[in-house]
Amino acid sequence: MRRTIATALAALLLAGPVAAETLLIGNKGEDSLSLVALASGAELARLPTGRMPHEIAVSPDGSQAAVVAYGGTTIDVFDVAARRKLKTIDLSPNQRPHGLLWLADGRLVATTEGSESVAVVAADGTVTSISTGQKGTHMVVVAPDNRTAYTANIGSGTVSVLDLQAGTKLRDLTIGGKPEGLALAKGGRELWVGDLDAPRVTVWDTASGAKVAELPVDPVAIRVLASPDGRLIATSNIGKGTISLFDAETRAPVRTIQVSEGDAARQVTLLFSANSTRLYAAETGVDKVAEIDVASGKVLRRIAAGKQGDGLAIAP
């Protein structure tokens, strides 16, 4: 027995420490990416990016992070553990990439607002584009089938439905207002859309394209996010520094969490932890990221970011 325990301990020591989670923050005010040890909140590195980094996506294996340059035409790809840039992908003629997802099959999907399109980067680096023909194509979500994508088009008041496999647009849903944040619920059967022009979130049946609910938020939801476990929908309410939580199944309000005081913090991006127990909110106005306990609604701490930290991701 003693020999068995000693052998096990020796194996653990030889294996070294378990890799810790890294919080990634896109600092759009200074063109940099912060890498922060999530456990301690200590910054590990700050690396240069393209102009105005916004959304961040982590590779399926967790080893790499992609960061869009909203002020240009590129995506930077970083090795998280080595803390260095691996390559820059040029999306031209697509322009002003913003919303970004890294799909399980290795493709990168980015809204390219300046060209009213969505850029798709294959695993081999080939870039193709799908035209939305809509103004302000800003955020994107993709259904669990990795084929159907939805883009929020702020200037046109629509959501475009795209077939990523065929490379075509299927239709536009007329949402009204200025849709920006969006999330899928119920396994992709419902689409939740925030409105920068009104205190509401609308819910749409993705099969029929019909609006099935309209829920109040205060004042407007700049981001909408589904929890990884599928149980909650969160909205980032920029004007009051609050987060509204809804039951994804029943659409009933769960609670409103007060994160920051009023509009000064300019709260934008939200991120759930992988186990759905924590929320991270980018307070771009004060260069911090708030960590929130979902169960209690308490702000646990604030993590320092770079100037106007906005895009968020966690690498395991």
GURONU-274528 format. One record per residue (C-alpha): x, y, z. Coordinates in steps of 0.1 Angstrom, whole numbers. Example, Ala and Ser with C-alpha at 12.3 -4.5 7.8 and 13.67 -1.06 7.14 Angstrom:
<sites>
{{123; -45; 78}}
{{137; -11; 71}}
</sites>
This chain:
<sites>
{{0; 0; 0}}
{{28; 24; 10}}
{{47; 16; -22}}
{{15; 23; -43}}
{{9; 57; -26}}
{{45; 67; -30}}
{{45; 57; -67}}
{{13; 77; -73}}
{{27; 108; -56}}
{{59; 105; -76}}
{{39; 104; -108}}
{{19; 135; -99}}
{{51; 154; -91}}
{{67; 143; -124}}
{{35; 153; -143}}
{{39; 189; -131}}
{{11; 214; -123}}
{{-22; 213; -141}}
{{-26; 241; -166}}
{{-45; 270; -153}}
{{-72; 289; -171}}
{{-62; 321; -189}}
{{-86; 351; -192}}
{{-81; 368; -225}}
{{-91; 405; -229}}
{{-91; 425; -261}}
{{-81; 460; -253}}
{{-97; 480; -281}}
{{-83; 514; -268}}
{{-47; 504; -271}}
{{-45; 476; -297}}
{{-35; 448; -273}}
{{-44; 415; -259}}
{{-41; 409; -222}}
{{-35; 373; -209}}
{{-45; 370; -173}}
{{-41; 341; -149}}
{{-77; 336; -140}}
{{-71; 321; -105}}
{{-50; 350; -93}}
{{-60; 379; -116}}
{{-23; 385; -124}}
{{-15; 397; -159}}
{{9; 372; -176}}
{{15; 391; -208}}
{{1; 419; -229}}
{{6; 414; -267}}
{{2; 437; -296}}
{{-28; 431; -319}}
{{-43; 446; -351}}
{{-62; 479; -348}}
{{-91; 479; -324}}
{{-93; 443; -311}}
{{-128; 433; -302}}
{{-142; 397; -301}}
{{-120; 368; -292}}
{{-125; 331; -300}}
{{-106; 301; -286}}
{{-97; 271; -307}}
{{-116; 238; -300}}
{{-85; 223; -283}}
{{-81; 255; -262}}
{{-45; 261; -272}}
{{-50; 291; -295}}
{{-69; 324; -294}}
{{-81; 344; -324}}
{{-86; 382; -321}}
{{-103; 404; -347}}
{{-90; 438; -358}}
{{-122; 458; -360}}
{{-103; 487; -374}}
{{-88; 467; -402}}
{{-92; 435; -422}}
{{-74; 409; -402}}
{{-76; 382; -375}}
{{-45; 376; -353}}
{{-40; 340; -339}}
{{-20; 335; -307}}
{{-5; 306; -289}}
{{-19; 310; -254}}
{{6; 289; -235}}
{{36; 304; -253}}
{{21; 339; -252}}
{{31; 348; -288}}
{{14; 355; -321}}
{{14; 327; -345}}
{{0; 343; -376}}
{{-22; 370; -390}}
{{-50; 361; -414}}
{{-60; 387; -439}}
{{-97; 386; -447}}
{{-96; 411; -476}}
{{-117; 422; -494}}
{{-138; 417; -463}}
{{-135; 446; -439}}
{{-139; 455; -402}}
{{-143; 421; -386}}
{{-161; 421; -353}}
{{-182; 391; -341}}
{{-161; 359; -341}}
{{-166; 322; -335}}
{{-142; 292; -337}}
{{-162; 262; -347}}
{{-156; 226; -336}}
{{-145; 217; -372}}
{{-118; 243; -372}}
{{-134; 270; -392}}
{{-134; 306; -381}}
{{-166; 327; -387}}
{{-163; 365; -385}}
{{-188; 392; -392}}
{{-172; 418; -415}}
{{-193; 448; -410}}
{{-174; 472; -434}}
{{-182; 449; -463}}
{{-217; 438; -452}}
{{-206; 402; -452}}
{{-194; 373; -431}}
{{-159; 358; -436}}
{{-153; 321; -432}}
{{-118; 309; -427}}
{{-113; 272; -434}}
{{-89; 251; -413}}
{{-64; 253; -442}}
{{-66; 291; -442}}
{{-88; 296; -472}}
{{-110; 326; -469}}
{{-145; 328; -484}}
{{-173; 353; -478}}
{{-211; 354; -476}}
{{-228; 386; -484}}
{{-255; 398; -460}}
{{-263; 429; -480}}
{{-273; 445; -446}}
{{-259; 475; -428}}
{{-240; 470; -395}}
{{-234; 432; -396}}
{{-219; 431; -361}}
{{-225; 399; -341}}
{{-229; 363; -351}}
{{-241; 330; -335}}
{{-241; 296; -351}}
{{-265; 267; -345}}
{{-254; 234; -330}}
{{-253; 219; -364}}
{{-223; 243; -373}}
{{-242; 251; -405}}
{{-268; 278; -398}}
{{-255; 312; -387}}
{{-274; 343; -376}}
{{-260; 378; -378}}
{{-273; 410; -361}}
{{-274; 439; -386}}
{{-277; 470; -365}}
{{-282; 496; -393}}
{{-308; 475; -412}}
{{-328; 463; -382}}
{{-326; 427; -393}}
{{-310; 394; -385}}
{{-296; 375; -415}}
{{-299; 337; -416}}
{{-269; 321; -435}}
{{-261; 286; -447}}
{{-224; 282; -439}}
{{-221; 250; -459}}
{{-236; 263; -491}}
{{-221; 298; -486}}
{{-254; 316; -491}}
{{-279; 338; -473}}
{{-312; 321; -467}}
{{-333; 351; -456}}
{{-335; 382; -434}}
{{-357; 384; -403}}
{{-371; 419; -398}}
{{-364; 426; -361}}
{{-369; 463; -360}}
{{-349; 488; -339}}
{{-311; 483; -338}}
{{-304; 446; -331}}
{{-269; 439; -318}}
{{-266; 412; -291}}
{{-280; 378; -299}}
{{-280; 342; -286}}
{{-295; 308; -294}}
{{-315; 289; -268}}
{{-333; 255; -266}}
{{-308; 237; -288}}
{{-310; 264; -315}}
{{-348; 265; -317}}
{{-351; 300; -303}}
{{-331; 332; -311}}
{{-329; 359; -285}}
{{-321; 394; -299}}
{{-313; 426; -280}}
{{-321; 461; -292}}
{{-300; 492; -288}}
{{-330; 513; -296}}
{{-355; 500; -271}}
{{-356; 484; -236}}
{{-364; 449; -248}}
{{-352; 415; -259}}
{{-372; 397; -285}}
{{-374; 360; -289}}
{{-378; 343; -324}}
{{-387; 308; -335}}
{{-359; 298; -358}}
{{-379; 273; -378}}
{{-408; 297; -387}}
{{-390; 330; -383}}
{{-419; 343; -361}}
{{-415; 364; -330}}
{{-428; 345; -300}}
{{-420; 368; -271}}
{{-408; 403; -261}}
{{-392; 408; -227}}
{{-383; 440; -209}}
{{-348; 450; -200}}
{{-335; 483; -186}}
{{-324; 503; -204}}
{{-310; 484; -235}}
{{-292; 451; -239}}
{{-260; 455; -259}}
{{-251; 418; -255}}
{{-272; 387; -251}}
{{-255; 354; -240}}
{{-266; 318; -234}}
{{-250; 299; -205}}
{{-231; 268; -216}}
{{-255; 245; -197}}
{{-284; 260; -216}}
{{-303; 271; -186}}
{{-299; 308; -186}}
{{-299; 338; -210}}
{{-280; 369; -198}}
{{-282; 404; -211}}
{{-256; 431; -206}}
{{-275; 464; -200}}
{{-249; 490; -208}}
{{-267; 522; -195}}
{{-272; 509; -159}}
{{-243; 485; -155}}
{{-267; 456; -148}}
{{-271; 420; -161}}
{{-306; 406; -166}}
{{-309; 368; -162}}
{{-338; 349; -178}}
{{-348; 312; -176}}
{{-340; 300; -211}}
{{-368; 274; -211}}
{{-397; 294; -197}}
{{-383; 329; -206}}
{{-392; 340; -170}}
{{-369; 367; -154}}
{{-346; 352; -128}}
{{-329; 383; -114}}
{{-312; 415; -122}}
{{-276; 418; -111}}
{{-261; 452; -103}}
{{-225; 451; -115}}
{{-214; 487; -117}}
{{-228; 521; -110}}
{{-247; 535; -139}}
{{-233; 543; -174}}
{{-197; 552; -164}}
{{-184; 517; -165}}
{{-197; 512; -201}}
{{-204; 475; -195}}
{{-204; 456; -228}}
{{-192; 420; -233}}
{{-204; 391; -212}}
{{-187; 357; -208}}
{{-199; 326; -188}}
{{-174; 302; -173}}
{{-175; 268; -188}}
{{-195; 254; -159}}
{{-219; 283; -160}}
{{-213; 293; -124}}
{{-194; 326; -131}}
{{-201; 355; -153}}
{{-175; 380; -165}}
{{-185; 415; -176}}
{{-162; 439; -195}}
{{-163; 473; -179}}
{{-148; 492; -208}}
{{-151; 526; -193}}
{{-130; 518; -162}}
{{-106; 492; -178}}
{{-117; 463; -156}}
{{-135; 429; -159}}
{{-160; 421; -132}}
{{-163; 385; -120}}
{{-198; 376; -108}}
{{-212; 346; -89}}
{{-242; 336; -109}}
{{-260; 319; -80}}
{{-259; 348; -56}}
{{-254; 377; -81}}
{{-225; 390; -61}}
{{-195; 407; -77}}
{{-166; 387; -64}}
{{-137; 408; -77}}
{{-126; 431; -105}}
{{-97; 422; -127}}
{{-75; 448; -143}}
{{-76; 451; -181}}
{{-59; 473; -206}}
{{-75; 504; -221}}
{{-111; 499; -230}}
{{-110; 461; -225}}
{{-140; 446; -243}}
{{-137; 412; -260}}
{{-134; 383; -235}}
{{-126; 346; -237}}
{{-112; 319; -214}}
{{-86; 294; -225}}
{{-85; 262; -204}}
</sites>
